[in-house]
Amino acid sequence: MEWMQGLDAGWVTATQGLGRPAQLTALGNGVVPQQAAHALRLLAPPFPRCPRCAGG
């Protein structure tokens, strides 16, 4: 399931002592990094440049 979320192989499955059910729970509750980045681009307003900070 890691590859479907765009994560590196072993991101969760290589964790010592974590059984298959716990791995699936961790991955199922995770946030897909690409989806989170896209949501931030859509929802976060661009920061206007501060005239005082920009020297103008």
C-alpha positions as CSV (number, residue, x, y, z in Angstrom):
1,M,0.0,0.0,0.0
2,E,3.0,2.3,0.4
3,W,3.5,2.6,-3.4
4,M,-0.1,3.6,-3.9
5,Q,0.4,6.6,-1.5
6,G,3.6,7.6,-3.2
7,L,5.8,6.6,-0.2
8,D,9.1,4.9,-0.4
9,A,9.1,1.1,0.0
10,G,9.6,0.2,3.6
11,W,8.3,3.5,4.9
12,V,6.0,1.6,7.3
13,T,6.5,-2.1,6.4
14,A,10.2,-2.1,7.4
15,T,9.3,-1.0,10.9
16,Q,10.5,-3.6,13.4
17,G,7.8,-5.2,15.6
18,L,4.9,-3.7,13.6
19,G,2.6,-6.5,12.4
20,R,0.6,-6.5,9.2
21,P,-2.7,-5.2,10.8
22,A,-0.8,-2.3,12.5
23,Q,0.9,-1.5,9.2
24,L,-2.3,-1.3,7.4
25,T,-3.9,0.8,10.1
26,A,-0.9,3.2,10.0
27,L,-1.0,3.5,6.3
28,G,-4.8,3.8,6.2
29,N,-4.7,6.7,8.7
30,G,-1.9,8.4,6.9
31,V,-2.0,11.4,4.6
32,V,-0.9,11.1,1.0
33,P,1.9,13.6,0.7
34,Q,1.0,14.7,-2.9
35,Q,-2.7,15.2,-1.8
36,A,-1.6,17.3,1.2
37,A,0.6,19.5,-0.9
38,H,-2.1,20.0,-3.5
39,A,-4.6,20.9,-0.8
40,L,-2.2,23.5,0.7
41,R,-1.6,25.1,-2.7
42,L,-5.4,25.3,-3.2
43,L,-6.4,26.5,0.2
44,A,-3.5,28.6,1.5
45,P,-3.6,32.2,0.2
46,P,-0.4,33.5,-1.2
47,F,1.5,35.7,1.2
48,P,1.7,39.3,0.0
49,R,5.1,40.9,0.1
50,C,5.5,43.2,3.0
51,P,6.4,46.7,1.7
52,R,8.5,47.4,4.8
53,C,10.4,44.1,4.5
54,A,10.9,44.4,0.8
55,G,12.5,47.8,1.2
56,G,9.9,49.7,-0.7
